Amino acid sequence: MATGSTDQTITVRQLCSLTGHAQSFFSEHRGDLPQPTPLHQPGKVGRPTLHYSLAELAAFALNRTASLSDAECRLIVALGRPSEDSQP
């Protein structure tokens, strides 16, 4: 679990950018993912930003893909979203 430091966590917005999924995807699958930690940004009012522990996400990914080879994982990623090389 995150201890308040944002250098070992990732926000939902960053996950959206990384995966190409909308924020609603992470809301709909919150029960499948590790528990996020709400963190208040200094000087900001309103709802806290949800942060996921990178270690917990890595364990989640390893658990979900342990039976796959490196090539299978790369193929799934390649087919799941456009590569940065193909972007105009």
N, C-alpha and C positions, 0 to 999 in steps of 0.2 A: 504494500500500500504506500502511496506517496506520503512523504513526511512534510509536505509544504513546499518543497523545492520543485521548481518547474523544469529544471534541467534533466530530470530523470522521468519526466512525464510527457505526454502528448495530449493536446486538446482535441475535442471533437472536430473543430474546424480544420486542424492539421490533418486529422485522419481522413476527412472528406477530401482534402486536396491530394493526399497520398493515394487514396483508393479510387477516387472518381465517383464515390457514392455521395448522395445527398445526406444532409443531417438527419432527415427522417429515417433513413436506413438504420442509423445507430440507435435512434429512439425505439424503432420497431424491434431491434435485436438486442436490446439492453440486457435481457435475461440470458442471452447466449454469451455475452462478453464479460470480462472481469468487471468487478464493481468500480465505477469511476469515483474519484474524489473531488468534491466541489471545493474550489479554491477562489477566494476573493482576491482580485487584483488590487494592489495598493492604489489608493486614490480614486477608485471606481465605485460607484454606487449601483445597486441593482443585484440581479441574480448572479451567483458565483459561476465561474467557468468550470465545466467538467473536465477533469484531467484523468487520463488513464496511465497507470504505471507501465513504463516500457518493459520492465522485467515481467510483469504479469501478462502483458500482451505477447511477449516473446514465448512465455510458457504456454499460453493459449494456442498460439500458432504452431508450436512444436507438437502439442498434444493433438491438434486437428490434422496435422500433416505428417505425423510420425511414420505412417505406413507408405508414404510417397517417396519416390526418388527425387533427387535434386532436379533432374530433367523434367519430371512430371510437374513439380512445383513451378518451374520456370515456364512450362507450357501453359499451365493454368493462368499464371499471371499475364503472360503474353497475349492470350486469347481474351482475357477479362478486361483489359484496358489498353488503349493505344500506347505504344512506346514513345518516349520523348524524342527519339530519332525521327518518327513519322510526323511530328507536329510541324506545321508550316512556320 
